[in-house]
Amino acid sequence: MEPRKRRTIRTSTPARSVKTVTTPYDAAANLQTEERMAALLEAALEDGHPQVIAAALGAIARAQGMAKIAKDTGLNPKSLYRALSGEGNPELDTFIKVVRALGLQLHATATA
């Protein structure tokens, strides 16, 4: 997992200056169970935006270990990081390989 970058935000009010330290949120830190991983991917699929789906799949892959997923899929780790970022656009073949390596299954249901 990549180290978190800290950001310092300084705000000023007429009376005093306040320093707030923040760290970026990483969904991978909260994906300890298969149920949470499946729920995140399901929510991303319901959202329907390709970038959201790729980012969710990337968070799940980071939680399980990107090197392991790369090895299991036979894909280059650097390419996998790029494809599964929020700006990535993985091909369907890559998507299916990663889902299988993660031990997840996709199901389709009809919409009304």
N, C-alpha and C positions, 0 to 999 in steps of 0.2 A: 504494500500500500504506500502511495506517495505521501511524503510528509506534508502536513498542513501548513499553509502559509498564513502567518499572522498579519493582521492589518490593524493599524492604529488610526483611530479617528479622533480628531480634536474638535471639540465644539466650544464655542465661546458664548458666554452670556455677559451682560454688563457687569455682573458681580464677580464671576469667576470663570475659569477655564476648566473643562472636564475632559479627562482622557479616558476613552473607551477602547478596550482591546477586544477584537473579534477574531474568530477563526471560521473559515468556510465550512459549511455543512457538508458532510459526506454521508450519503445514504448507506454506503457499504458498512459503516460502523454499527448500524442498527439491524443488520440482516444476519442474525445468528441462527435462525431456524429456517427450515425449508418452507414452512407456512408463510413466513414473512417475505421470503424471496418470491414465492408464487403470487402472493398478494400484490407485491410491487409490480411484477410483470403484468398481472391481470389489470391493474389500474392503468398502467401505461398503454396496454392494448386497447382498453376502453377509451382512453383519451384520443388515440388514433393518430397522433402526430409522430412521424418517423423519428424526429430528434428525441422526443420523450421516450419512445420505445428503445432506441439505441442507448440512451443515457441510463435507463433502468437496467437493461441487460448488462451494461458496463459496470454498474454498481454491484450487481449480483456476482458478476465475474470477479471483481476486485475482492468481494467478501470471501469468495471461495479460493482465491489465489489466481491471479491472471496467468502466471507461469504454468500452473497446472492445467488451466483451461486451454492455453495455447498448445501445450503438449498433447492433451487429449483430442484436440481438434486438428492438429497438424498444421496450425497456422502460425505465422510469425508474430511473436508477442507485441512488437512495435506496431505492426499493422492492425492487430487486434485492439490495442489501446486506442488507436486513431479511429477505427471503425465504430467502436463502442463508446465514443465520447458523445457529448451532446451535439457536436457539430458533425459527427460521423454519419455515414449513410451505408451501412453494411449491405452487401448483396444477400439475397434470400438464402443462398447456399451457406454463407457464413452464419447468418442468423440461425438456421436450422442446426448446424453443427454445434454452435454455442449452446443453444437450448438443450440439446441432447447431452452435451458434456456437463451441463449444470444439473442434470437429472430431473429436468422439468418436462412437462408435456403440454402441448397446446390443444385446446378444444374449441370447436366452433358451435355457436348456437344461432338460431334464426332470430332476427329482430322483427318487431311488429311493424 
